[in-house]
């Protein structure tokens, strides 16, 4: 499949690791793999993080992958009753 993504950004976020597996570098490995595949499959070269401010663990993963907050914001809507704790991110 080929998609022309010249000049387009992809949003990176919503990667959750089960608490029993945290601290093993899985978020970094899986996040980097997702970015590499988006680049390979769709030609996306610009990624922006979708991390709630103050989520230091996710901010650290993004920083290690070179993802920094941009000048745009993405707003998501969800039914809070459909989510376990009423939040889209931890």
Backbone as CSV, one residue per row, in Angstrom:
resi,resn,N_x,N_y,N_z,CA_x,CA_y,CA_z,C_x,C_y,C_z
1,UNK,0.843,-1.163,0.000,0.000,0.000,0.000,0.894,1.233,0.000
2,UNK,0.542,2.211,-0.776,1.312,3.442,-0.837,0.392,4.628,-0.579
3,UNK,0.803,5.479,0.316,0.028,6.676,0.635,0.961,7.866,0.543
4,UNK,0.548,8.902,-0.146,1.361,10.104,-0.276,1.171,10.963,0.969
5,UNK,2.193,11.055,1.779,2.098,11.804,3.029,3.061,12.976,3.058
6,UNK,3.466,13.463,1.905,4.400,14.585,1.874,3.771,15.775,2.573
7,UNK,4.485,16.332,3.528,4.010,17.502,4.242,2.963,17.208,5.299
8,UNK,2.743,15.941,5.637,1.738,15.582,6.635,2.398,15.041,7.886
9,UNK,1.704,15.251,8.997,2.170,14.740,10.273,1.325,13.559,10.700
10,UNK,1.922,12.705,11.487,1.178,11.634,12.146,1.222,11.901,13.642
11,UNK,0.142,11.613,14.285,0.039,11.775,15.728,0.495,10.489,16.384
12,UNK,1.347,10.588,17.367,1.847,9.414,18.080,1.351,9.493,19.511
13,UNK,0.655,8.478,19.968,0.187,8.478,21.345,-0.727,7.302,21.623
14,UNK,-1.253,7.285,22.813,-2.208,6.280,23.264,-1.598,4.874,23.327
15,UNK,-0.307,4.794,23.574,0.348,3.504,23.746,0.331,3.185,25.246
16,UNK,-0.304,2.096,25.604,-0.413,1.724,27.017,0.283,0.384,27.253
17,UNK,1.028,0.335,28.338,1.724,-0.886,28.734,1.101,-1.381,30.044
18,UNK,0.794,-2.654,30.097,0.238,-3.230,31.313,1.188,-2.937,32.478
19,UNK,0.637,-2.538,33.618,1.492,-2.204,34.765,2.503,-3.293,35.133
20,UNK,2.152,-4.552,34.943,3.077,-5.627,35.306,4.281,-5.714,34.362
21,UNK,4.234,-5.001,33.236,5.329,-5.051,32.265,6.040,-3.701,32.114
22,UNK,5.661,-2.724,32.914,6.295,-1.408,32.804,7.718,-1.462,33.324
23,UNK,8.545,-0.541,32.826,9.929,-0.462,33.257,10.867,-1.363,32.466
24,UNK,10.365,-2.014,31.423,11.179,-2.922,30.614,11.568,-2.321,29.268
25,UNK,11.170,-1.071,29.029,11.498,-0.429,27.760,10.540,-0.782,26.631
26,UNK,9.411,-1.417,26.953,8.471,-1.839,25.917,7.848,-0.659,25.182
27,UNK,7.498,0.402,25.910,6.884,1.568,25.262,7.844,2.182,24.251
28,UNK,9.105,2.267,24.606,10.104,2.814,23.689,10.249,1.916,22.453
29,UNK,10.351,0.615,22.671,10.502,-0.325,21.548,9.275,-0.332,20.642
30,UNK,8.090,-0.460,21.231,6.862,-0.504,20.434,6.586,0.827,19.754
31,UNK,6.854,1.922,20.472,6.650,3.244,19.885,7.567,3.491,18.705
32,UNK,8.825,3.113,18.846,9.775,3.281,17.747,9.395,2.392,16.565
33,UNK,8.955,1.173,16.841,8.534,0.270,15.770,7.341,0.853,15.016
34,UNK,6.378,1.424,15.728,5.209,2.034,15.080,5.632,3.189,14.179
35,UNK,6.559,4.009,14.650,7.046,5.143,13.851,7.762,4.639,12.601
36,UNK,8.620,3.642,12.768,9.339,3.098,11.606,8.374,2.512,10.571
37,UNK,7.349,1.821,11.036,6.394,1.233,10.097,5.531,2.295,9.424
38,UNK,5.144,3.350,10.131,4.392,4.442,9.501,5.242,5.114,8.430
39,UNK,6.531,5.223,8.696,7.430,5.797,7.700,7.565,4.863,6.503
40,UNK,7.795,3.591,6.778,7.997,2.610,5.711,6.733,2.400,4.878
41,UNK,5.594,2.241,5.545,4.346,1.918,4.853,3.673,3.126,4.201
42,UNK,3.795,4.292,4.838,3.034,5.458,4.374,3.888,6.680,4.060
43,UNK,5.194,6.607,4.298,6.072,7.725,3.994,5.996,8.884,4.978
44,UNK,5.365,8.675,6.123,5.252,9.740,7.120,6.628,9.979,7.730
45,UNK,7.032,11.255,7.766,8.351,11.594,8.308,8.272,12.549,9.493
46,UNK,7.089,13.047,9.781,6.928,14.033,10.847,5.882,13.529,11.834
47,UNK,6.302,13.324,13.068,5.420,12.804,14.097,5.344,13.787,15.251
48,UNK,4.157,13.916,15.806,4.017,14.763,16.987,3.406,13.930,18.104
49,UNK,3.843,14.179,19.333,3.352,13.378,20.448,1.948,13.795,20.861
50,UNK,1.197,12.823,21.318,-0.115,13.072,21.888,-0.106,12.650,23.338
51,UNK,0.587,13.417,24.154,0.763,13.075,25.560,0.170,14.186,26.415
52,UNK,-0.604,13.771,27.404,-1.186,14.743,28.315,-0.068,15.399,29.138
53,UNK,-0.035,16.742,29.187,0.995,17.412,29.982,1.001,16.895,31.421
54,UNK,2.197,16.638,31.924,2.340,16.121,33.274,2.493,14.616,33.333
55,UNK,2.281,13.922,32.221,2.475,12.475,32.173,3.973,12.246,31.929
56,UNK,4.734,12.302,33.011,6.196,12.305,32.894,6.753,11.042,32.252
57,UNK,6.143,9.889,32.505,6.644,8.648,31.901,6.512,8.711,30.380
58,UNK,5.347,9.129,29.888,5.138,9.214,28.438,5.959,10.340,27.829
59,UNK,6.097,11.445,28.557,6.933,12.543,28.059,8.378,12.081,27.903
60,UNK,8.848,11.248,28.837,10.223,10.733,28.767,10.403,9.815,27.558
61,UNK,9.419,8.943,27.285,9.500,8.053,26.129,9.543,8.891,24.853
62,UNK,8.660,9.876,24.768,8.633,10.742,23.581,9.968,11.464,23.407
63,UNK,10.509,11.967,24.491,11.791,12.665,24.432,12.903,11.763,23.940
64,UNK,12.909,10.516,24.371,13.943,9.572,23.923,13.817,9.243,22.448
65,UNK,12.585,9.379,21.904,12.378,9.127,20.480,12.510,10.404,19.653
66,UNK,12.807,11.519,20.321,12.973,12.778,19.601,11.673,13.468,19.263
67,UNK,10.575,13.057,19.887,9.281,13.689,19.654,9.099,14.830,20.643
68,UNK,8.841,15.997,20.120,8.638,17.166,20.970,7.278,17.782,20.652
69,UNK,6.662,18.412,21.648,5.362,19.046,21.394,5.466,20.070,20.271
70,UNK,4.448,20.104,19.425,4.402,21.052,18.315,3.505,22.225,18.634
71,UNK,3.203,22.983,17.614,2.380,24.164,17.800,0.893,23.879,17.633
72,UNK,0.532,22.623,17.389,-0.860,22.266,17.185,-1.360,21.416,18.344
73,UNK,-2.644,21.383,18.512,-3.270,20.542,19.527,-4.294,19.647,18.849
74,UNK,-4.421,18.445,19.352,-5.438,17.523,18.876,-6.440,17.358,20.001
75,UNK,-7.680,17.517,19.668,-8.737,17.390,20.672,-9.506,16.113,20.386
76,UNK,-9.659,15.290,21.398,-10.400,14.043,21.237,-11.609,14.028,22.148
77,UNK,-12.657,13.436,21.691,-13.881,13.313,22.481,-14.201,11.839,22.674
78,UNK,-14.622,11.509,23.865,-15.003,10.132,24.155,-16.031,10.128,25.268
79,UNK,-16.829,9.112,25.287,-17.795,8.928,26.362,-17.025,8.441,27.589
80,UNK,-16.971,9.251,28.660,-16.181,8.854,29.831,-16.651,7.551,30.463
81,UNK,-17.912,7.202,30.285,-18.398,5.932,30.850,-17.871,4.743,30.056
82,UNK,-17.453,4.983,28.813,-16.901,3.898,27.985,-15.451,3.613,28.348
83,UNK,-14.832,4.496,29.108,-13.430,4.326,29.512,-13.399,3.910,30.986
84,UNK,-12.490,3.047,31.325,-12.422,2.500,32.677,-12.341,3.566,33.771
85,UNK,-11.512,4.573,33.562,-11.344,5.593,34.590,-11.803,6.976,34.133
86,UNK,-12.497,7.042,33.002,-13.022,8.320,32.525,-11.996,9.202,31.866
87,UNK,-10.807,8.673,31.553,-9.752,9.464,30.906,-9.256,8.727,29.674
88,UNK,-8.804,9.499,28.682,-8.259,8.893,27.477,-6.815,8.458,27.672
89,UNK,-6.113,9.109,28.583,-4.733,8.731,28.899,-4.613,8.579,30.392
90,UNK,-3.530,7.938,30.829,-3.396,7.722,32.283,-3.079,8.979,33.025
